[in-house]
Amino acid sequence: MADELKPGEDLKRAMQRKGSFLGTLRAVAWSFFGVRKGSEYEKDVSQLNPLHVIAAGVLAAVLFVLGLILLVRWVVSSGAAMN
């Protein structure tokens, strides 16, 4: 049973992946739209560093919320919401 991993070994291996942060941002952006080929997903799973995915996801969520806040402020200040 040489193929069995100790607890945490698979996470250690995942953390050593050399996927680029830009590639991770691209994968997270596609996931926000919900459009992704199965083969591309499998490629991402095998290459992306989990810490990069978490950081990119948090960054994308913050940018999304800030974008919504700015959009609401713009609509309210333009008076379009009153009509």
Biopython code that builds the backbone (N, CA, C, O; Angstrom):
import numpy as np
from Bio.PDB.StructureBuilder import StructureBuilder

atoms = [
    (1, "MET", "N", (0.819, -1.186, 0.000)),
    (1, "MET", "CA", (0.000, 0.000, 0.000)),
    (1, "MET", "C", (0.866, 1.255, 0.000)),
    (1, "MET", "O", (0.674, 2.148, 0.826)),
    (2, "ALA", "N", (1.796, 1.321, -0.903)),
    (2, "ALA", "CA", (2.702, 2.465, -0.991)),
    (2, "ALA", "C", (1.998, 3.706, -1.529)),
    (2, "ALA", "O", (2.495, 4.819, -1.355)),
    (3, "ASP", "N", (0.824, 3.529, -2.195)),
    (3, "ASP", "CA", (0.116, 4.663, -2.771)),
    (3, "ASP", "C", (-0.730, 5.424, -1.756)),
    (3, "ASP", "O", (-1.239, 6.504, -2.056)),
    (4, "GLU", "N", (-0.880, 4.864, -0.555)),
    (4, "GLU", "CA", (-1.689, 5.539, 0.453)),
    (4, "GLU", "C", (-0.927, 6.752, 0.978)),
    (4, "GLU", "O", (0.284, 6.706, 1.192)),
    (5, "LEU", "N", (-1.671, 7.838, 1.178)),
    (5, "LEU", "CA", (-1.077, 9.076, 1.671)),
    (5, "LEU", "C", (-1.395, 9.261, 3.142)),
    (5, "LEU", "O", (-2.461, 8.869, 3.617)),
    (6, "LYS", "N", (-0.475, 9.851, 3.841)),
    (6, "LYS", "CA", (-0.730, 10.216, 5.224)),
    (6, "LYS", "C", (-1.700, 11.383, 5.225)),
    (6, "LYS", "O", (-1.795, 12.105, 4.233)),
    (7, "PRO", "N", (-2.425, 11.580, 6.326)),
    (7, "PRO", "CA", (-3.334, 12.733, 6.385)),
    (7, "PRO", "C", (-2.582, 14.041, 6.127)),
    (7, "PRO", "O", (-1.545, 14.299, 6.737)),
    (8, "GLY", "N", (-3.097, 14.833, 5.249)),
    (8, "GLY", "CA", (-2.483, 16.119, 4.923)),
    (8, "GLY", "C", (-1.486, 16.068, 3.787)),
    (8, "GLY", "O", (-1.080, 17.119, 3.293)),
    (9, "GLU", "N", (-1.076, 14.891, 3.354)),
    (9, "GLU", "CA", (-0.094, 14.777, 2.268)),
    (9, "GLU", "C", (-0.648, 15.322, 0.953)),
    (9, "GLU", "O", (0.067, 15.993, 0.209)),
    (10, "ASP", "N", (-1.929, 15.032, 0.662)),
    (10, "ASP", "CA", (-2.504, 15.515, -0.584)),
    (10, "ASP", "C", (-2.590, 17.040, -0.588)),
    (10, "ASP", "O", (-2.426, 17.664, -1.637)),
    (11, "LEU", "N", (-2.843, 17.642, 0.566)),
    (11, "LEU", "CA", (-2.860, 19.094, 0.663)),
    (11, "LEU", "C", (-1.460, 19.664, 0.459)),
    (11, "LEU", "O", (-1.296, 20.687, -0.205)),
    (12, "LYS", "N", (-0.460, 19.011, 1.023)),
    (12, "LYS", "CA", (0.920, 19.478, 0.842)),
    (12, "LYS", "C", (1.312, 19.433, -0.634)),
    (12, "LYS", "O", (1.962, 20.345, -1.145)),
    (13, "ARG", "N", (0.907, 18.363, -1.303)),
    (13, "ARG", "CA", (1.205, 18.257, -2.740)),
    (13, "ARG", "C", (0.485, 19.343, -3.524)),
    (13, "ARG", "O", (1.051, 19.930, -4.446)),
    (14, "ALA", "N", (-0.761, 19.608, -3.160)),
    (14, "ALA", "CA", (-1.536, 20.635, -3.861)),
    (14, "ALA", "C", (-0.911, 22.011, -3.670)),
    (14, "ALA", "O", (-0.920, 22.833, -4.587)),
    (15, "MET", "N", (-0.369, 22.264, -2.479)),
    (15, "MET", "CA", (0.218, 23.574, -2.190)),
    (15, "MET", "C", (1.510, 23.803, -2.973)),
    (15, "MET", "O", (1.952, 24.943, -3.121)),
    (16, "GLN", "N", (2.114, 22.731, -3.472)),
    (16, "GLN", "CA", (3.365, 22.849, -4.212)),
    (16, "GLN", "C", (3.141, 23.029, -5.713)),
    (16, "GLN", "O", (4.103, 23.124, -6.474)),
    (17, "ARG", "N", (1.898, 23.077, -6.136)),
    (17, "ARG", "CA", (1.617, 23.267, -7.563)),
    (17, "ARG", "C", (2.114, 24.633, -8.000)),
    (17, "ARG", "O", (2.111, 25.587, -7.223)),
    (18, "LYS", "N", (2.538, 24.716, -9.246)),
    (18, "LYS", "CA", (3.160, 25.933, -9.756)),
    (18, "LYS", "C", (2.245, 26.740, -10.671)),
    (18, "LYS", "O", (2.734, 27.516, -11.492)),
    (19, "GLY", "N", (0.931, 26.575, -10.548)),
    (19, "GLY", "CA", (0.008, 27.341, -11.382)),
    (19, "GLY", "C", (0.190, 28.830, -11.166)),
    (19, "GLY", "O", (0.472, 29.263, -10.049)),
    (20, "SER", "N", (0.034, 29.613, -12.209)),
    (20, "SER", "CA", (0.227, 31.058, -12.104)),
    (20, "SER", "C", (-0.997, 31.718, -11.474)),
    (20, "SER", "O", (-2.112, 31.207, -11.576)),
    (21, "PHE", "N", (-0.776, 32.847, -10.827)),
    (21, "PHE", "CA", (-1.885, 33.571, -10.210)),
    (21, "PHE", "C", (-2.806, 34.130, -11.284)),
    (21, "PHE", "O", (-4.019, 34.190, -11.086)),
    (22, "LEU", "N", (-2.248, 34.539, -12.419)),
    (22, "LEU", "CA", (-3.076, 35.035, -13.518)),
    (22, "LEU", "C", (-3.998, 33.928, -14.048)),
    (22, "LEU", "O", (-5.172, 34.170, -14.328)),
    (23, "GLY", "N", (-3.464, 32.737, -14.178)),
    (23, "GLY", "CA", (-4.284, 31.600, -14.594)),
    (23, "GLY", "C", (-5.377, 31.304, -13.586)),
    (23, "GLY", "O", (-6.492, 30.933, -13.951)),
    (24, "THR", "N", (-5.045, 31.473, -12.306)),
    (24, "THR", "CA", (-6.027, 31.269, -11.251)),
    (24, "THR", "C", (-7.121, 32.326, -11.337)),
    (24, "THR", "O", (-8.301, 32.008, -11.186)),
    (25, "LEU", "N", (-6.739, 33.585, -11.579)),
    (25, "LEU", "CA", (-7.740, 34.643, -11.734)),
    (25, "LEU", "C", (-8.670, 34.342, -12.902)),
    (25, "LEU", "O", (-9.878, 34.559, -12.812)),
    (26, "ARG", "N", (-8.113, 33.848, -13.983)),
    (26, "ARG", "CA", (-8.915, 33.497, -15.150)),
    (26, "ARG", "C", (-9.909, 32.378, -14.810)),
    (26, "ARG", "O", (-11.081, 32.449, -15.180)),
    (27, "ALA", "N", (-9.441, 31.366, -14.117)),
    (27, "ALA", "CA", (-10.316, 30.252, -13.735)),
    (27, "ALA", "C", (-11.423, 30.710, -12.787)),
    (27, "ALA", "O", (-12.567, 30.272, -12.910)),
    (28, "VAL", "N", (-11.086, 31.589, -11.843)),
    (28, "VAL", "CA", (-12.091, 32.098, -10.910)),
    (28, "VAL", "C", (-13.103, 32.978, -11.649)),
    (28, "VAL", "O", (-14.296, 32.928, -11.351)),
    (29, "ALA", "N", (-12.641, 33.775, -12.602)),
    (29, "ALA", "CA", (-13.561, 34.609, -13.380)),
    (29, "ALA", "C", (-14.551, 33.740, -14.154)),
    (29, "ALA", "O", (-15.745, 34.036, -14.185)),
    (30, "TRP", "N", (-14.061, 32.679, -14.773)),
    (30, "TRP", "CA", (-14.954, 31.766, -15.487)),
    (30, "TRP", "C", (-15.936, 31.116, -14.523)),
    (30, "TRP", "O", (-17.094, 30.897, -14.879)),
    (31, "SER", "N", (-15.499, 30.808, -13.325)),
    (31, "SER", "CA", (-16.399, 30.167, -12.369)),
    (31, "SER", "C", (-17.488, 31.126, -11.895)),
    (31, "SER", "O", (-18.594, 30.690, -11.575)),
    (32, "PHE", "N", (-17.195, 32.414, -11.846)),
    (32, "PHE", "CA", (-18.217, 33.394, -11.492)),
    (32, "PHE", "C", (-19.322, 33.425, -12.539)),
    (32, "PHE", "O", (-20.487, 33.637, -12.205)),
    (33, "PHE", "N", (-18.968, 33.217, -13.794)),
    (33, "PHE", "CA", (-19.963, 33.168, -14.866)),
    (33, "PHE", "C", (-20.639, 31.807, -14.958)),
    (33, "PHE", "O", (-21.712, 31.689, -15.550)),
    (34, "GLY", "N", (-20.034, 30.793, -14.389)),
    (34, "GLY", "CA", (-20.606, 29.458, -14.417)),
    (34, "GLY", "C", (-20.436, 28.749, -15.744)),
    (34, "GLY", "O", (-21.159, 27.800, -16.045)),
    (35, "VAL", "N", (-19.476, 29.210, -16.543)),
    (35, "VAL", "CA", (-19.247, 28.620, -17.858)),
    (35, "VAL", "C", (-17.837, 28.051, -17.880)),
    (35, "VAL", "O", (-16.855, 28.790, -17.814)),
    (36, "ARG", "N", (-17.748, 26.741, -17.973)),
    (36, "ARG", "CA", (-16.427, 26.108, -17.994)),
    (36, "ARG", "C", (-16.565, 24.706, -18.568)),
    (36, "ARG", "O", (-17.461, 23.958, -18.178)),
    (37, "LYS", "N", (-15.697, 24.356, -19.475)),
    (37, "LYS", "CA", (-15.683, 23.000, -20.023)),
    (37, "LYS", "C", (-15.176, 22.033, -18.967)),
    (37, "LYS", "O", (-14.356, 22.400, -18.125)),
    (38, "GLY", "N", (-15.655, 20.818, -19.009)),
    (38, "GLY", "CA", (-15.207, 19.803, -18.058)),
    (38, "GLY", "C", (-13.721, 19.538, -18.151)),
    (38, "GLY", "O", (-13.055, 19.330, -17.136)),
    (39, "SER", "N", (-13.197, 19.544, -19.373)),
    (39, "SER", "CA", (-11.762, 19.292, -19.547)),
    (39, "SER", "C", (-10.930, 20.437, -18.971)),
    (39, "SER", "O", (-9.869, 20.206, -18.392)),
    (40, "GLU", "N", (-11.404, 21.653, -19.127)),
    (40, "GLU", "CA", (-10.687, 22.807, -18.564)),
    (40, "GLU", "C", (-10.733, 22.771, -17.037)),
    (40, "GLU", "O", (-9.761, 23.123, -16.369)),
    (41, "TYR", "N", (-11.873, 22.341, -16.494)),
    (41, "TYR", "CA", (-11.989, 22.213, -15.043)),
    (41, "TYR", "C", (-10.988, 21.197, -14.514)),
    (41, "TYR", "O", (-10.314, 21.446, -13.514)),
    (42, "GLU", "N", (-10.890, 20.059, -15.178)),
    (42, "GLU", "CA", (-9.940, 19.029, -14.755)),
    (42, "GLU", "C", (-8.501, 19.546, -14.826)),
    (42, "GLU", "O", (-7.679, 19.239, -13.963)),
    (43, "LYS", "N", (-8.211, 20.324, -15.851)),
    (43, "LYS", "CA", (-6.875, 20.912, -15.993)),
    (43, "LYS", "C", (-6.601, 21.875, -14.828)),
    (43, "LYS", "O", (-5.512, 21.872, -14.255)),
    (44, "ASP", "N", (-7.600, 22.695, -14.488)),
    (44, "ASP", "CA", (-7.446, 23.628, -13.376)),
    (44, "ASP", "C", (-7.214, 22.900, -12.060)),
    (44, "ASP", "O", (-6.349, 23.289, -11.275)),
    (45, "VAL", "N", (-7.976, 21.855, -11.822)),
    (45, "VAL", "CA", (-7.861, 21.115, -10.573)),
    (45, "VAL", "C", (-6.464, 20.522, -10.417)),
    (45, "VAL", "O", (-5.937, 20.437, -9.308)),
    (46, "SER", "N", (-5.877, 20.117, -11.525)),
    (46, "SER", "CA", (-4.565, 19.483, -11.435)),
    (46, "SER", "C", (-3.405, 20.480, -11.380)),
    (46, "SER", "O", (-2.294, 20.104, -11.007)),
    (47, "GLN", "N", (-3.642, 21.738, -11.743)),
    (47, "GLN", "CA", (-2.540, 22.692, -11.838)),
    (47, "GLN", "C", (-2.582, 23.837, -10.835)),
    (47, "GLN", "O", (-1.528, 24.346, -10.453)),
    (48, "LEU", "N", (-3.755, 24.255, -10.401)),
    (48, "LEU", "CA", (-3.857, 25.465, -9.592)),
    (48, "LEU", "C", (-3.541, 25.208, -8.125)),
    (48, "LEU", "O", (-3.872, 24.161, -7.568)),
    (49, "ASN", "N", (-2.896, 26.187, -7.523)),
    (49, "ASN", "CA", (-2.559, 26.150, -6.103)),
    (49, "ASN", "C", (-3.805, 26.568, -5.309)),
    (49, "ASN", "O", (-4.387, 27.614, -5.599)),
    (50, "PRO", "N", (-4.224, 25.775, -4.316)),
    (50, "PRO", "CA", (-5.433, 26.107, -3.552)),
    (50, "PRO", "C", (-5.385, 27.483, -2.879)),
    (50, "PRO", "O", (-6.410, 28.159, -2.795)),
    (51, "LEU", "N", (-4.227, 27.899, -2.405)),
    (51, "LEU", "CA", (-4.130, 29.234, -1.798)),
    (51, "LEU", "C", (-4.386, 30.330, -2.819)),
    (51, "LEU", "O", (-5.009, 31.342, -2.499)),
    (52, "HIS", "N", (-3.915, 30.138, -4.036)),
    (52, "HIS", "CA", (-4.171, 31.105, -5.094)),
    (52, "HIS", "C", (-5.658, 31.169, -5.396)),
    (52, "HIS", "O", (-6.200, 32.252, -5.621)),
    (53, "VAL", "N", (-6.329, 30.012, -5.403)),
    (53, "VAL", "CA", (-7.764, 29.972, -5.689)),
    (53, "VAL", "C", (-8.542, 30.715, -4.608)),
    (53, "VAL", "O", (-9.466, 31.469, -4.916)),
    (54, "ILE", "N", (-8.179, 30.511, -3.359)),
    (54, "ILE", "CA", (-8.866, 31.200, -2.259)),
    (54, "ILE", "C", (-8.640, 32.706, -2.353)),
    (54, "ILE", "O", (-9.585, 33.485, -2.233)),
    (55, "ALA", "N", (-7.396, 33.114, -2.567)),
    (55, "ALA", "CA", (-7.091, 34.549, -2.661)),
    (55, "ALA", "C", (-7.802, 35.179, -3.855)),
    (55, "ALA", "O", (-8.352, 36.274, -3.734)),
    (56, "ALA", "N", (-7.800, 34.516, -4.987)),
    (56, "ALA", "CA", (-8.460, 35.055, -6.175)),
    (56, "ALA", "C", (-9.970, 35.109, -5.978)),
    (56, "ALA", "O", (-10.619, 36.053, -6.429)),
    (57, "GLY", "N", (-10.530, 34.117, -5.315)),
    (57, "GLY", "CA", (-11.971, 34.112, -5.047)),
    (57, "GLY", "C", (-12.386, 35.250, -4.132)),
    (57, "GLY", "O", (-13.393, 35.915, -4.375)),
    (58, "VAL", "N", (-11.613, 35.473, -3.082)),
    (58, "VAL", "CA", (-11.912, 36.579, -2.157)),
    (58, "VAL", "C", (-11.756, 37.914, -2.880)),
    (58, "VAL", "O", (-12.594, 38.803, -2.728)),
    (59, "LEU", "N", (-10.692, 38.059, -3.662)),
    (59, "LEU", "CA", (-10.473, 39.291, -4.412)),
    (59, "LEU", "C", (-11.611, 39.541, -5.397)),
    (59, "LEU", "O", (-12.104, 40.664, -5.497)),
    (60, "ALA", "N", (-12.029, 38.522, -6.117)),
    (60, "ALA", "CA", (-13.114, 38.668, -7.080)),
    (60, "ALA", "C", (-14.426, 39.018, -6.384)),
    (60, "ALA", "O", (-15.192, 39.840, -6.887)),
    (61, "ALA", "N", (-14.690, 38.405, -5.238)),
    (61, "ALA", "CA", (-15.920, 38.706, -4.496)),
    (61, "ALA", "C", (-15.926, 40.151, -4.002)),
    (61, "ALA", "O", (-16.947, 40.834, -4.080)),
    (62, "VAL", "N", (-14.791, 40.610, -3.498)),
    (62, "VAL", "CA", (-14.693, 42.001, -3.031)),
    (62, "VAL", "C", (-14.901, 42.965, -4.194)),
    (62, "VAL", "O", (-15.639, 43.941, -4.062)),
    (63, "LEU", "N", (-14.262, 42.703, -5.329)),
    (63, "LEU", "CA", (-14.444, 43.563, -6.502)),
    (63, "LEU", "C", (-15.885, 43.549, -6.997)),
    (63, "LEU", "O", (-16.401, 44.582, -7.423)),
    (64, "PHE", "N", (-16.537, 42.395, -6.945)),
    (64, "PHE", "CA", (-17.929, 42.285, -7.357)),
    (64, "PHE", "C", (-18.831, 43.126, -6.448)),
    (64, "PHE", "O", (-19.689, 43.861, -6.937)),
    (65, "VAL", "N", (-18.642, 43.022, -5.135)),
    (65, "VAL", "CA", (-19.454, 43.787, -4.188)),
    (65, "VAL", "C", (-19.193, 45.280, -4.347)),
    (65, "VAL", "O", (-20.136, 46.072, -4.336)),
    (66, "LEU", "N", (-17.929, 45.681, -4.494)),
    (66, "LEU", "CA", (-17.618, 47.098, -4.703)),
    (66, "LEU", "C", (-18.252, 47.611, -5.995)),
    (66, "LEU", "O", (-18.755, 48.734, -6.038)),
    (67, "GLY", "N", (-18.229, 46.803, -7.030)),
    (67, "GLY", "CA", (-18.871, 47.181, -8.289)),
    (67, "GLY", "C", (-20.363, 47.385, -8.117)),
    (67, "GLY", "O", (-20.928, 48.332, -8.664)),
    (68, "LEU", "N", (-21.007, 46.505, -7.360)),
    (68, "LEU", "CA", (-22.437, 46.660, -7.105)),
    (68, "LEU", "C", (-22.727, 47.919, -6.296)),
    (68, "LEU", "O", (-23.684, 48.637, -6.583)),
    (69, "ILE", "N", (-21.904, 48.187, -5.290)),
    (69, "ILE", "CA", (-22.087, 49.396, -4.476)),
    (69, "ILE", "C", (-21.938, 50.644, -5.337)),
    (69, "ILE", "O", (-22.743, 51.569, -5.228)),
    (70, "LEU", "N", (-20.917, 50.679, -6.190)),
    (70, "LEU", "CA", (-20.720, 51.835, -7.069)),
    (70, "LEU", "C", (-21.878, 51.988, -8.052)),
    (70, "LEU", "O", (-22.314, 53.104, -8.334)),
    (71, "LEU", "N", (-22.369, 50.882, -8.566)),
    (71, "LEU", "CA", (-23.506, 50.934, -9.493)),
    (71, "LEU", "C", (-24.749, 51.489, -8.804)),
    (71, "LEU", "O", (-25.442, 52.334, -9.372)),
    (72, "VAL", "N", (-25.036, 51.034, -7.606)),
    (72, "VAL", "CA", (-26.205, 51.519, -6.861)),
    (72, "VAL", "C", (-26.054, 52.999, -6.540)),
    (72, "VAL", "O", (-27.007, 53.765, -6.686)),
    (73, "ARG", "N", (-24.865, 53.409, -6.104)),
    (73, "ARG", "CA", (-24.638, 54.843, -5.816)),
    (73, "ARG", "C", (-24.838, 55.693, -7.061)),
    (73, "ARG", "O", (-25.428, 56.771, -6.988)),
    (74, "TRP", "N", (-24.356, 55.221, -8.194)),
    (74, "TRP", "CA", (-24.497, 55.966, -9.437)),
    (74, "TRP", "C", (-25.964, 56.084, -9.835)),
    (74, "TRP", "O", (-26.409, 57.158, -10.239)),
    (75, "VAL", "N", (-26.719, 54.994, -9.726)),
    (75, "VAL", "CA", (-28.141, 55.020, -10.100)),
    (75, "VAL", "C", (-28.911, 55.934, -9.165)),
    (75, "VAL", "O", (-29.751, 56.712, -9.618)),
    (76, "VAL", "N", (-28.639, 55.855, -7.865)),
    (76, "VAL", "CA", (-29.349, 56.689, -6.907)),
    (76, "VAL", "C", (-28.998, 58.159, -7.103)),
    (76, "VAL", "O", (-29.885, 59.011, -7.047)),
    (77, "SER", "N", (-27.734, 58.472, -7.330)),
    (77, "SER", "CA", (-27.331, 59.876, -7.490)),
    (77, "SER", "C", (-27.804, 60.476, -8.809)),
    (77, "SER", "O", (-27.955, 61.694, -8.907)),
    (78, "SER", "N", (-28.038, 59.657, -9.813)),
    (78, "SER", "CA", (-28.499, 60.182, -11.098)),
    (78, "SER", "C", (-29.996, 60.478, -11.082)),
    (78, "SER", "O", (-30.503, 61.133, -11.993)),
    (79, "GLY", "N", (-30.701, 60.012, -10.075)),
    (79, "GLY", "CA", (-32.115, 60.273, -9.987)),
    (79, "GLY", "C", (-32.946, 59.283, -10.787)),
    (79, "GLY", "O", (-34.174, 59.372, -10.776)),
    (80, "ALA", "N", (-32.326, 58.359, -11.468)),
    (80, "ALA", "CA", (-33.058, 57.385, -12.266)),
    (80, "ALA", "C", (-33.882, 56.457, -11.395)),
    (80, "ALA", "O", (-34.875, 55.900, -11.864)),
    (81, "ALA", "N", (-33.503, 56.279, -10.160)),
    (81, "ALA", "CA", (-34.234, 55.393, -9.263)),
    (81, "ALA", "C", (-35.532, 56.021, -8.778)),
    (81, "ALA", "O", (-36.419, 55.307, -8.310)),
    (82, "MET", "N", (-35.665, 57.341, -8.880)),
    (82, "MET", "CA", (-36.852, 58.038, -8.395)),
    (82, "MET", "C", (-37.996, 58.000, -9.399)),
    (82, "MET", "O", (-39.150, 58.184, -9.011)),
    (83, "ASN", "N", (-37.716, 57.769, -10.663)),
    (83, "ASN", "CA", (-38.778, 57.806, -11.684)),
    (83, "ASN", "C", (-39.439, 56.486, -11.839)),
    (83, "ASN", "O", (-40.351, 56.344, -12.654)),
]
sb = StructureBuilder()
sb.init_structure("model")
sb.init_model(0)
sb.init_chain("A")
sb.init_seg("    ")
for serial, (resi, resn, name, xyz) in enumerate(atoms, 1):
    if name == "N":
        sb.init_residue(resn, " ", resi, " ")
    sb.init_atom(name, np.array(xyz, "f"), 0.0, 1.0, " ", f" {name:<3s}", serial, name[0])
structure = sb.get_structure()
